Amino acid sequence: MIGNGFAWGRTGYTIMEEGELDPATWQLKISHYLVAEPSGHTVPGRFTLEQARAWIEERESEADSG
């Protein structure tokens, strides 16, 4: 199940929570994060929150230098 999504970086990337709903509490137990490009397409892979942030920052840095 997809949870909250939030913008990260300067160019329109989104980090989305993914996990399972706890039936006892109705809270999302986040197991990993997904990254969506500015186009809306999800990039391959599952990330920790720190990895997702770093992945986006690396892509933006490459775009700035290249």
Stockholm file with secondary structure:
# STOCKHOLM 1.0

chainA/1-66         MIGNGFAWGRTGYTIMEEGELDPATWQLKISHYLVAEPSGHTVPGRFTLEQARAWIEERESEADSG
#=GR chainA/1-66 SS CEEEEEEETTTTEEEEEEEEECTTTCCEEEEEEEEECTTSCBCSSCBCHHHHHHHHHHHHHHHHHC
#=GC SS_cons        CEEEEEEETTTTEEEEEEEEECTTTCCEEEEEEEEECTTSCBCSSCBCHHHHHHHHHHHHHHHHHC
//
